[in-house]
Amino acid sequence: MTFKNYQQLVAQLNCWSHAYHVLDAPLVLDSEYDAAFRELQTLEKQHPTWIVSESPTQRVGDIVSSVFRKIPHEIKMLSLENAFSLEETNAFFLRAAKNLVDLEDFEKLENLLAETAIKKAQELKSEFKEFATSELFEKLPIFSEPKLDGFAISLRYENGILIYGATRGDGEIGEDVTHTIKTIQSIPLKLQTDIPPEVLEVRGEVFMTKSVFEQLNQSANVRSFVNPRNAAAGTIRQLNPKAAMERPLQFIPYGMGAYSGEREFTRHSEILSYFGEIGFKSNPNNHAFWATKTAFEQDYQRMEKLRDFLPMEIDGIVYKIDDLNLQEKLGFISRSPKWAVARKFPAQVMTTTLLDVDFQVGRTGVLTPVARLEPVFVGGVTVSNATLHNMDEIERLNLCIGDKIEIHRAGDVIPKVTKVVAEGETRQNIVMPSHCPVCSSSVQRIENQTAYRCSGGLICAAQIAERIKYYASRNCMNIRQLGTKLIEVLCEQGILNNVVDIYRLQIDDISKLEGQGEKNATKILAAIEGSKHTKFSTFLTALGIPEVGESGAKNLARYFESLEKLRTADIETLVQVPDVGSITANNVRTFFDDTANNQLVDDLLAAGVTWDENKIVENLQPLAEQTWVLTGTLSSPRNEIKEKLEGLGAKVSSSVSAKTTVVLAGEAAGSKRKQAEDLGVKILDETQFLELIESLSK
C-alpha cells in the first residue's frame, strides 16, 4: 500500500460519507463503509506520518482543557431585523426599494429650475419617488430560506482545508469551537473542488433534528433541554468532542463571509449552489420569486404548512434580496443588513387549566412530569397534555394543579407550559412520587442533576426492552444471536418480561416468529446457553446499575471478590473502592436494597449464570494500585493492552493527572505525553512496555 493508495482511500470514504450525510443517498452498505474505515485506521497506525487533516479519522480530537480561544470575525456576523406580519414584510422591502431609487439626476435638474418652479418640482419629486419605488419593489428578486432554529457558526477554509469553526459571539468576536465542529459529518474537512478558494468563510446554522433531540432528552446522562436550539448550542460548547459526537448535529449554510477565490457571484442563490457543489448540505425548501404582496403571502403559507413536517425546527422565514449588487448598494445599519429580514412565525399561545400531572417513566427509568390539561385548540390541533420537563421547571413556574396556565405550541409535537396566568382557587402541590408508578420501586433523585429515576431497573416494565438489549449487548453478556429487533418483538408479545426470561426461552417461542424458524431458534438458544459462564465484573456491568459501567464493575469485582460481599457492603465501604464516588456508591446500595432486584439476581443465578470465583492474590497483581494512560499509535490493539494491564492489577485511565503512575506513549503521542512530562510522570514506549510485561510474567 502506497501513500497514493492511502489518499485514494481517504477520498473514497469522504465521498461515501458526503453521499450519506449530505445528499441522503447512501452509495454503499454500512458494513462496506465500516470495513474501509477500519482499513484506514490500520494504515494510519502503520504510517502515522501519512495522516492528512481531511481523513475521516480526524473528526474527533483531544479534550479542550482551557477557555475557548477568541476569534475576531474578518466580516461581522450580524443579526436580522424581524417582521411579524405580511404588512411588516412588505414595508421592509418597500423601504429597500425606496432607498434604491436613484434621484441624483432629478435633483440636479431641480437645481436648475427657477425659484418659482421649486414648489412644483418638489411635488413632482414626491410623485416620481412613489412611482419608482412601487415599480422597483415588484422587480426585486427575493430568495426565501426557512429560518433554522439552531446555532450560527462561521467556518473558515484556507486553500480548501477547514482551519476553524467559530461561534457568532457578539458579531465581531466569536469563540473557537473547532473541536466539536469537526464531529459534524455534514461539514467537510476538505472542500470538494479541484480549485479551492484561497480563503472562504461559510456561515450557516448548526442544528439538531427533532428525532435526535427527543432521543437526547430521554437519555439519563444529560439534563433535559428545553428545545433543539439549546441542545445544539450546548453540544457545540462541549469541552469533550466525543460527547458532541454522541449527539449528531447537522449544518446547512446560509451565507458567505470573507472570500478570496476565482469564482465570481452575482446572486446570493449562486453562492448557496456553489456551497452544494463543494460538499455542503443544501436546504430543499429554499425558494426564489419576484417581490409582490401576493408572492410574500403565498410563500409564507407554503412554509407554514410544511413546518410541522420538517425534520428540524424552524421559527420563521428569511427573505433576502438575491442580487448581490443591490445588497451592496443597500448596505447595513448597525446590527443588521438593509436587504434581508426574518419573517417570524407568530407564537401559538392559548390559556387553559392544569387538571392533573402524571409521571411517565422513560426507557432509562427517568420520570418526566406531564401536564394533563383541559382540552384547548392551539396550533391547529386539540391539545390535552403538555411537557413540564422536570421538577425544577415546575418549581420555577410556581405551578400547582388547578392553575390557569399559558400553553405555547409553536409547532412542537407536545406543547410547553410557559407560565401561570392565574392561581387556582384550590391549588394542589405537584409532588414527585416516592415509588415508580409502573413497578412500585423506589424513586431516587440523581445527584447533581434535575432528574429522578426509578430504581427498579431490571424489573420495571417501562424500561424492560432497553434493559434486556443492554444485558445481551456485546459489552455485557454478549449474546450475539439475540438481536435488538428480536428482543423488541419478544417483549411486545409478552414472552420477555425481564432478563431472566432470556434463559427461559423455548424453541417454539422463537421459531414461530416471522423470519425465524427452528434452525435459527436453535442457534439463538445455543448462544444464550453459551453466555451463562461469564466473569463477575461482566455480570455486574450487565445488571445496568446506574453509573456502573465496565470500568466501575471491574473495580467493584476486584475489591469485593464475591457477589455476597458486594450485596451487603455499606456506603462507607463502597466509597473505598477505587474510582467509586458517593453517587455510584448510593446507586449500588439502592439497587441491592430493592427486594425485587435481589430476587431477579437470584433468579439469574438459579438459571445457570455463573463465573469463576477469582480471588485476587496480591503477589499475582504486581501493578495493583497503579494508574496507566495509553496515548499515541500502538502496534497492538488498545483493548488487548488494556486487558493485560488490568489483569496485572492496574487501572487504565483516559486522562493524565498527578495520580497517573505510567504513560504508555506510542508513535505521534500528543498532548497527553506533554502533560506527563510537565507532571514528571514516568513514560514508557511500547518496546519498554513489552519488556516490562515479559519480566512480570516470569
Buried (B, 14 or more C-beta within 10 A) or exposed (E): EEEEEBBEBBEBBBBBBBBBBBEEEBBBEEEEBEEBBEBBBEBBBEBBEBBBEBBBBBBBBBBBEEEBEEBEBEBBBBEBBBBBEBEBBBEBBBBBBBBBBEEEEBEEEBEEEEEEEEEEBEEBBEEBBEEBBEEBBEEBBBBBBBBBBBBBBBBBBBEBBBBBBBBBBEBEBBBBBBBBBBBBBBBBBBBBBEEBBEBBBBBBBBBBBBEBBEBBBBBBEBBBBEBBBBBBBBBBBBBBBBBBBBBBBBBBBBBBBEBEBEBEBEBBBBBBEBBBEBBBBBBEBBBEBEBBBEBBEEBBEBBBEEBBEBEBBBBBBBBBBBBBEBBEBBEEEEEBBBBBBBBBBEEBBBBBBBBEBEBBBBBBBBBBBBBBBEEBEBBEEEBBBBBBBBBEBBEEBEBBBBBBBBBBBBBBEEBBBBBBEEEBEEBEEBEBEEEBBBBBBBBBEBEEBBBBBBBBBBBBBBBBBBBBBBBBBEEBBBBBBBEEEBBBBBBEEEBBBBBBBBBBBEBEBBBEBEEBEEEBBBEBBEBBEBBBEBBBBBBBBBBBBBBBBBBBBBBBBBBBBEBEEBBEBEEEBBBEBBEBEEBBBBBBBBBBEBEBBEEBBEBBEEBEBEBEEEEEEEEEBBBBEBBBBBBBBBEEEEEEBBEBBBEBBBBBBEEBEEEBBBBBBBBBBEEBBEBBEEEEBEBBBBEBBBEBBEEEEE
